[in-house]
Amino acid sequence: MVLRRTAARSDAELLAGDGDAFAALYTRHEDAILGYFRRRVPSAEIAADLAAETFAAALAGRCGFDPDRGEVRGWLFGIARHLLAQSLERGRVDDAARRTLGMQRVVLTDQELARVDALTGTAALDALAALPEELRLAVAGRVVDEQEYRELAAALRCSESLARQRVSRGLRTLRTRLQELR
């Protein structure tokens, strides 16, 4: 019953609601946040710690969410980006929001770790790593790092047109290799 009622509610309503509502919000966005972190950090454990801290910070700071400034999903990813940058700078995952809320550290089973790893599409990452360097850097810059073509061209020291061609060829090669694996 609870799932049916929360499925029709907006993210903003869930964020402003009670514990069950926030749990529904968490369930709605957990995979996206975990996947975001897993693509950017070396292990599923670190990704899970960062995701847990993201949701704890969201819960602790939910009164600061302003729907006029954007969607809840964007707000969550903003928290995630901030925590990732902070953890990279400090060399560790901070757990201040979890400690403030009295939450325990996340301990994952092997099955849960495998599920987090599956969110990254490890076959795609392996195929990306196997691309020639010029294509790998182009695809990683555009898709993983979400660079605009102008930024990507500057990083690759080539024209925007050539950067677009490299991304296109790299994605085409990835698609072919991943289809072969099926």
Backbone as JSON, one array per atom type, in Angstrom:
{
  "sequence": "MVLRRTAARSDAELLAGDGDAFAALYTRHEDAILGYFRRRVPSAEIAADLAAETFAAALAGRCGFDPDRGEVRGWLFGIARHLLAQSLERGRVDDAARRTLGMQRVVLTDQELARVDALTGTAALDALAALPEELRLAVAGRVVDEQEYRELAAALRCSESLARQRVSRGLRTLRTRLQELR",
  "N": [[0.8, -1.2, 0.0], [1.87, 1.3, 0.84], [3.83, 1.76, -1.1], [2.3, 2.21, -3.4], [0.99, 4.61, -2.79], [3.18, 6.38, -2.51], [4.37, 6.23, -5.0], [2.93, 7.84, -6.7], [3.5, 10.32, -5.77], [5.36, 13.36, -5.97], [8.93, 13.96, -6.2], [9.63, 16.16, -4.63], [7.51, 16.25, -2.81], [7.93, 13.82, -1.5], [10.42, 14.32, -0.35], [9.77, 16.28, 1.48], [8.17, 14.88, 3.17], [7.41, 12.31, 5.66], [9.43, 9.77, 7.37], [8.92, 7.36, 5.93], [8.24, 8.39, 3.45], [10.65, 9.63, 2.72], [12.21, 7.34, 2.53], [11.06, 6.19, 0.28], [11.82, 8.08, -1.62], [14.58, 7.73, -1.5], [14.75, 5.06, -2.46], [13.85, 5.49, -5.04], [15.93, 6.96, -6.21], [18.32, 5.75, -5.58], [19.86, 3.84, -7.2], [20.75, 5.47, -9.32], [22.37, 7.38, -8.02], [24.26, 5.72, -6.74], [25.37, 4.5, -9.03], [26.48, 6.76, -10.28], [28.55, 7.41, -8.44], [29.99, 4.99, -8.49], [31.08, 4.89, -11.01], [33.07, 6.69, -10.75], [34.77, 6.25, -8.61], [37.21, 4.01, -7.06], [36.12, 1.64, -5.89], [33.29, -0.43, -4.97], [32.58, -0.25, -2.29], [33.44, 2.3, -1.48], [31.86, 3.83, -3.17], [29.33, 3.16, -2.15], [29.56, 4.21, 0.45], [29.79, 6.95, -0.14], [27.32, 7.37, -1.41], [25.56, 6.8, 0.71], [26.25, 8.88, 2.43], [25.47, 11.01, 0.85], [22.64, 10.74, 0.77], [22.14, 10.95, 3.5], [23.01, 13.55, 3.98], [21.15, 14.86, 2.41], [18.78, 14.23, 3.75], [19.3, 15.44, 6.23], [19.52, 18.09, 5.43], [17.18, 18.74, 4.13], [15.28, 20.75, 4.5], [16.44, 22.87, 3.32], [16.08, 22.6, 0.62], [15.07, 24.06, -2.39], [12.42, 24.24, -4.42], [12.06, 26.03, -6.5], [14.51, 26.38, -7.59], [15.16, 24.12, -8.96], [14.91, 20.56, -9.73], [14.48, 17.81, -7.41], [16.1, 15.6, -7.97], [18.29, 16.76, -9.36], [19.25, 18.34, -7.29], [20.05, 16.34, -5.48], [22.13, 15.19, -7.01], [23.81, 17.38, -7.07], [24.6, 17.51, -4.38], [25.92, 15.07, -4.32], [28.02, 15.49, -6.2], [29.43, 17.5, -4.84], [30.2, 16.13, -2.47], [31.8, 14.12, -3.59], [33.91, 15.64, -4.73], [34.92, 16.76, -2.39], [35.72, 14.45, -1.0], [37.71, 13.48, -2.69], [39.54, 15.53, -2.51], [40.24, 15.42, 0.23], [41.04, 12.82, 0.48], [39.56, 10.83, 1.63], [36.35, 9.48, 2.61], [33.97, 11.53, 3.94], [31.9, 11.36, 6.81], [30.14, 12.99, 8.13], [27.4, 13.85, 8.01], [26.04, 11.44, 8.33], [26.92, 10.7, 10.89], [25.86, 12.82, 12.38], [23.15, 12.27, 12.15], [23.11, 9.91, 13.47], [23.56, 7.53, 12.15], [24.74, 4.29, 11.22], [27.83, 3.04, 9.8], [27.89, 1.97, 6.43], [27.76, -1.41, 5.61], [28.42, -3.74, 3.27], [27.22, -6.74, 1.75], [28.69, -9.43, -0.19], [26.99, -9.9, -2.34], [25.55, -7.5, -2.46], [27.65, -5.76, -3.07], [28.3, -6.69, -5.62], [25.97, -5.96, -6.93], [26.17, -3.16, -6.84], [28.49, -2.83, -8.38], [27.47, -3.75, -10.79], [25.92, -1.65, -11.6], [27.56, 0.03, -12.96], [28.05, -0.97, -15.41], [30.24, -2.75, -16.09], [31.24, -4.22, -18.23], [31.06, -2.4, -20.28], [32.9, -0.52, -19.36], [35.25, -2.05, -19.47], [35.36, -2.48, -22.23], [35.66, 0.16, -23.05], [38.18, 0.73, -21.97], [39.7, -0.81, -23.65], [39.74, 0.51, -26.05], [41.5, 2.32, -28.67], [43.84, 4.84, -27.66], [43.25, 7.56, -28.48], [40.52, 7.46, -29.12], [39.46, 6.43, -26.74], [40.07, 8.47, -24.87], [38.54, 10.53, -25.94], [35.86, 9.53, -25.82], [35.64, 9.01, -23.06], [36.03, 11.6, -22.04], [33.81, 12.96, -23.09], [31.5, 11.36, -22.44], [31.84, 10.14, -19.84], [33.08, 12.16, -18.25], [31.48, 14.23, -19.0], [32.09, 16.45, -20.63], [31.76, 19.42, -22.57], [31.85, 19.7, -26.16], [33.58, 21.73, -26.97], [35.26, 22.07, -24.72], [36.31, 19.49, -24.62], [37.68, 19.31, -27.07], [39.69, 21.18, -26.61], [41.04, 19.92, -24.49], [41.91, 17.63, -25.78], [43.47, 18.73, -27.65], [42.7, 19.32, -30.32], [40.52, 19.98, -33.15], [37.03, 20.92, -32.73], [35.43, 19.52, -34.47], [36.98, 17.24, -35.08], [37.09, 16.15, -32.52], [34.39, 15.47, -32.16], [34.18, 13.53, -34.17], [35.93, 11.55, -33.19], [34.62, 10.82, -30.8], [32.25, 9.82, -31.87], [33.2, 7.66, -33.48], [34.39, 6.14, -31.45], [32.18, 5.5, -29.79], [30.67, 4.03, -31.6], [32.37, 1.85, -32.02], [32.44, 0.82, -29.4], [29.72, 0.08, -29.14], [29.54, -1.97, -31.04], [31.38, -3.84, -29.99], [30.18, -4.43, -27.51], [27.77, -5.55, -28.35], [28.72, -7.87, -29.47], [29.39, -9.29, -27.21], [27.01, -10.15, -26.19]],
  "CA": [[0.0, 0.0, 0.0], [2.71, 2.49, 0.95], [4.49, 1.99, -2.38], [1.34, 2.76, -4.33], [0.77, 6.02, -2.45], [4.38, 7.19, -2.74], [4.71, 6.21, -6.42], [2.25, 8.95, -7.36], [3.96, 11.57, -5.18], [6.55, 13.95, -6.58], [10.13, 13.91, -5.38], [9.57, 17.25, -3.65], [6.58, 15.82, -1.76], [8.6, 12.77, -0.72], [11.49, 14.96, 0.43], [9.16, 17.03, 2.58], [7.33, 13.99, 3.95], [7.93, 11.59, 6.83], [10.49, 8.79, 7.11], [8.52, 6.44, 4.86], [8.32, 9.14, 2.2], [12.06, 9.77, 2.37], [12.65, 6.01, 2.1], [10.61, 6.03, -1.11], [12.71, 8.94, -2.42], [15.86, 7.01, -1.53], [14.6, 3.92, -3.37], [13.67, 6.03, -6.39], [17.16, 7.53, -6.76], [19.5, 5.03, -5.09], [20.69, 3.29, -8.26], [21.38, 6.56, -10.08], [23.44, 7.97, -7.2], [25.3, 4.69, -6.61], [26.03, 4.38, -10.33], [27.29, 7.96, -10.45], [29.77, 7.27, -7.66], [30.77, 3.8, -8.88], [31.83, 5.21, -12.23], [34.09, 7.69, -10.45], [35.66, 5.84, -7.52], [37.8, 2.69, -7.36], [35.49, 0.44, -5.32], [31.86, -0.38, -4.63], [32.45, 0.18, -0.9], [33.56, 3.77, -1.44], [30.65, 4.34, -3.82], [28.22, 3.01, -1.19], [29.76, 5.19, 1.53], [29.46, 8.27, -0.66], [25.87, 7.41, -1.63], [24.93, 6.89, 2.02], [26.47, 10.23, 2.93], [24.64, 11.89, 0.03], [21.26, 10.69, 1.25], [22.11, 11.47, 4.87], [23.09, 15.01, 3.87], [19.86, 15.31, 1.87], [17.81, 14.14, 4.84], [19.62, 16.46, 7.23], [19.37, 19.43, 4.88], [16.03, 18.81, 3.24], [14.56, 22.02, 4.62], [17.13, 23.83, 2.46], [15.75, 22.38, -0.78], [14.21, 25.09, -2.96], [11.91, 23.74, -5.69], [12.18, 27.06, -7.53], [15.86, 26.32, -8.16], [15.34, 22.9, -9.75], [14.31, 19.3, -9.3], [15.14, 17.1, -6.31], [17.17, 14.76, -8.55], [19.43, 17.64, -9.59], [19.75, 18.73, -5.96], [20.78, 15.18, -4.97], [23.39, 15.08, -7.73], [24.66, 18.48, -6.61], [25.18, 17.05, -3.12], [26.84, 13.99, -4.68], [29.23, 16.09, -6.8], [30.15, 18.19, -3.77], [30.82, 15.12, -1.6], [32.88, 13.47, -4.35], [35.04, 16.57, -4.79], [35.44, 16.86, -1.02], [36.42, 13.21, -0.64], [38.94, 13.41, -3.49], [40.46, 16.51, -1.94], [40.68, 14.97, 1.55], [41.56, 11.47, 0.42], [38.7, 9.94, 2.42], [34.93, 9.8, 2.57], [33.5, 12.14, 5.18], [30.63, 10.78, 7.25], [29.58, 13.94, 9.09], [25.93, 13.85, 8.01], [25.59, 10.17, 8.93], [27.17, 10.77, 12.33], [24.89, 13.76, 12.93], [21.87, 11.57, 12.2], [23.26, 8.68, 14.25], [23.52, 6.38, 11.25], [25.91, 3.43, 11.22], [28.56, 2.9, 8.54], [27.31, 0.99, 5.52], [28.54, -2.63, 5.42], [27.76, -4.44, 2.18], [27.52, -8.15, 1.49], [29.26, -9.65, -1.52], [25.9, -9.76, -3.3], [25.28, -6.07, -2.59], [28.79, -5.18, -3.79], [28.13, -7.07, -7.03], [24.89, -5.13, -7.48], [26.72, -1.82, -7.06], [29.39, -2.93, -9.53], [26.66, -3.94, -11.99], [25.38, -0.35, -12.0], [28.53, 0.73, -13.8], [28.21, -1.56, -16.72], [31.68, -3.03, -16.14], [31.6, -4.66, -19.59], [31.28, -1.17, -21.05], [34.17, 0.06, -18.92], [36.32, -2.88, -20.03], [35.42, -2.19, -23.67], [36.21, 1.5, -23.16], [39.61, 0.64, -21.7], [40.35, -1.48, -24.78], [39.77, 1.38, -27.23], [42.74, 3.08, -28.89], [43.91, 5.98, -26.75], [42.58, 8.77, -28.97], [39.08, 7.24, -29.02], [39.15, 6.26, -25.32], [40.08, 9.78, -24.22], [37.4, 11.3, -26.45], [34.62, 8.99, -25.26], [35.66, 9.24, -21.61], [35.84, 13.02, -21.81], [32.44, 13.38, -23.43], [30.45, 10.57, -21.79], [32.08, 9.95, -18.41], [33.34, 13.46, -17.61], [30.42, 15.13, -19.46], [32.66, 17.69, -21.16], [31.22, 19.96, -23.82], [32.8, 19.44, -27.24], [34.59, 22.79, -26.96], [36.21, 21.7, -23.66], [36.94, 18.24, -25.02], [38.63, 19.62, -28.13], [40.83, 21.84, -25.98], [41.77, 18.91, -23.73], [42.55, 16.7, -26.73], [44.3, 19.55, -28.55], [42.25, 19.11, -31.7], [39.33, 20.78, -33.46], [35.76, 20.37, -32.25], [34.98, 18.54, -35.47], [37.73, 16.01, -34.87], [36.65, 15.6, -31.24], [33.1, 14.83, -32.43], [34.43, 12.31, -34.95], [36.51, 10.55, -32.3], [33.56, 10.34, -29.91], [31.34, 9.01, -32.68], [33.87, 6.38, -33.8], [34.57, 5.39, -30.21], [30.89, 4.95, -29.38], [30.3, 3.0, -32.58], [33.21, 0.69, -31.71], [31.93, 0.27, -28.14], [28.43, -0.56, -29.4], [29.83, -3.22, -31.74], [32.02, -4.79, -29.05], [29.2, -4.86, -26.5], [26.82, -6.45, -29.02], [29.42, -9.16, -29.64], [29.4, -9.96, -25.92], [25.65, -10.67, -25.87]],
  "C": [[0.85, 1.27, 0.0], [3.36, 2.8, -0.39], [3.54, 2.64, -3.38], [1.1, 4.25, -4.05], [1.98, 6.88, -2.76], [4.77, 7.23, -4.21], [4.09, 7.4, -7.14], [2.73, 10.31, -6.84], [5.22, 12.05, -5.88], [7.75, 13.79, -5.64], [10.1, 14.98, -4.29], [8.63, 16.89, -2.5], [7.21, 14.76, -0.87], [9.68, 13.36, 0.18], [10.92, 15.68, 1.65], [8.35, 16.14, 3.53], [8.03, 13.36, 5.14], [9.03, 10.6, 6.42], [10.17, 7.81, 6.0], [8.62, 7.12, 3.5], [9.77, 9.31, 1.76], [12.64, 8.43, 1.91], [12.24, 5.75, 0.66], [11.46, 6.88, -2.05], [14.07, 8.27, -2.59], [15.79, 5.87, -2.54], [14.52, 4.4, -4.82], [15.0, 6.46, -7.01], [18.44, 6.78, -6.37], [20.4, 4.54, -6.21], [21.42, 4.37, -9.05], [22.56, 7.15, -9.31], [24.58, 6.97, -7.03], [26.08, 4.54, -7.91], [26.94, 5.56, -10.61], [28.63, 7.81, -9.71], [30.62, 6.1, -8.15], [31.58, 4.04, -10.13], [33.02, 6.12, -11.94], [35.06, 7.32, -9.33], [36.11, 4.4, -7.73], [37.08, 1.47, -6.8], [34.02, 0.68, -5.01], [31.66, 0.1, -3.2], [32.5, 1.69, -0.78], [32.32, 4.4, -2.06], [29.46, 4.27, -2.86], [28.35, 4.0, -0.04], [29.37, 6.59, 1.07], [27.96, 8.42, -0.91], [25.14, 7.55, -0.29], [25.08, 8.3, 2.59], [25.64, 11.24, 2.15], [23.21, 11.92, 0.54], [21.13, 11.19, 2.68], [22.16, 12.99, 4.84], [21.78, 15.58, 3.33], [18.79, 15.29, 2.97], [18.05, 15.25, 5.87], [19.35, 17.88, 6.71], [18.15, 19.63, 4.01], [15.22, 20.09, 3.36], [15.2, 23.1, 3.75], [16.84, 23.64, 0.99], [14.77, 23.45, -1.25], [13.71, 24.61, -4.32], [11.96, 24.76, -6.82], [13.53, 27.02, -8.22], [16.11, 25.05, -8.96], [14.67, 21.7, -9.11], [15.12, 18.68, -8.16], [16.3, 16.27, -6.84], [18.43, 15.59, -8.79], [20.08, 18.07, -8.28], [20.56, 17.58, -5.36], [22.13, 15.03, -5.68], [24.34, 16.23, -7.4], [25.35, 18.12, -5.3], [26.23, 15.99, -3.42], [28.14, 14.55, -5.26], [30.08, 16.78, -5.73], [30.89, 17.19, -2.87], [31.96, 14.4, -2.3], [34.11, 14.37, -4.39], [35.71, 16.68, -3.43], [36.23, 15.6, -0.66], [37.71, 13.05, -1.44], [39.98, 14.37, -2.94], [41.06, 16.03, -0.62], [41.31, 13.58, 1.55], [40.78, 10.47, 1.25], [37.26, 10.39, 2.26], [34.53, 10.34, 3.93], [32.16, 11.51, 5.55], [29.92, 11.69, 8.26], [28.06, 13.9, 9.15], [25.4, 12.56, 8.63], [25.79, 10.17, 10.44], [26.16, 11.69, 13.01], [23.53, 13.1, 13.1], [21.92, 10.27, 13.01], [23.2, 7.42, 13.41], [24.83, 5.6, 11.33], [26.57, 3.43, 9.84], [27.91, 1.79, 7.72], [28.27, -0.2, 5.39], [27.77, -3.46, 4.39], [28.17, -5.9, 2.11], [28.13, -8.27, 0.11], [28.2, -9.46, -2.6], [25.57, -8.28, -3.53], [26.41, -5.36, -3.33], [28.69, -5.48, -5.28], [27.04, -6.23, -7.68], [25.38, -3.71, -7.75], [27.64, -1.83, -8.27], [28.6, -3.05, -10.83], [26.07, -2.61, -12.48], [26.31, 0.4, -12.94], [28.57, 0.21, -15.2], [29.68, -1.88, -16.93], [32.11, -3.54, -17.5], [31.87, -3.44, -20.46], [32.59, -0.51, -20.65], [35.36, -0.72, -19.45], [36.49, -2.6, -21.53], [36.0, -0.79, -23.9], [37.72, 1.48, -22.96], [40.38, 0.03, -22.87], [40.41, -0.63, -26.04], [41.16, 1.99, -27.43], [42.69, 4.38, -28.09], [43.13, 7.2, -27.23], [41.05, 8.65, -28.87], [38.66, 7.12, -27.55], [39.09, 7.61, -24.62], [38.89, 10.63, -24.67], [36.1, 10.83, -25.84], [34.56, 9.26, -23.76], [35.42, 10.71, -21.29], [34.41, 13.46, -22.03], [31.38, 12.67, -22.6], [30.65, 10.47, -20.28], [32.24, 11.29, -17.7], [32.35, 14.54, -18.03], [30.95, 16.48, -19.93], [31.89, 18.13, -22.4], [32.28, 19.74, -24.9], [33.91, 20.49, -27.29], [35.68, 22.46, -25.94], [37.01, 20.45, -24.05], [38.0, 18.49, -26.08], [39.88, 20.29, -27.55], [41.69, 20.83, -25.22], [42.53, 17.95, -24.64], [43.49, 17.4, -27.7], [44.0, 19.23, -30.01], [41.03, 20.0, -31.93], [38.08, 20.13, -32.86], [35.25, 19.29, -33.19], [35.68, 17.2, -35.28], [37.33, 15.35, -33.54], [35.32, 14.87, -31.42], [33.29, 13.51, -33.19], [34.99, 11.2, -34.06], [35.47, 9.97, -31.34], [32.63, 9.41, -30.68], [31.95, 7.65, -33.04], [34.04, 5.52, -32.56], [33.27, 4.75, -29.74], [30.42, 3.85, -30.32], [31.08, 1.72, -32.31], [32.74, 0.02, -30.42], [30.63, -0.51, -28.36], [28.65, -1.93, -30.05], [30.42, -4.26, -30.8], [31.03, -5.3, -27.99], [28.14, -5.78, -27.11], [27.43, -7.83, -29.22], [29.42, -9.97, -28.35], [28.05, -10.59, -25.56], [25.43, -12.05, -26.42]]
}
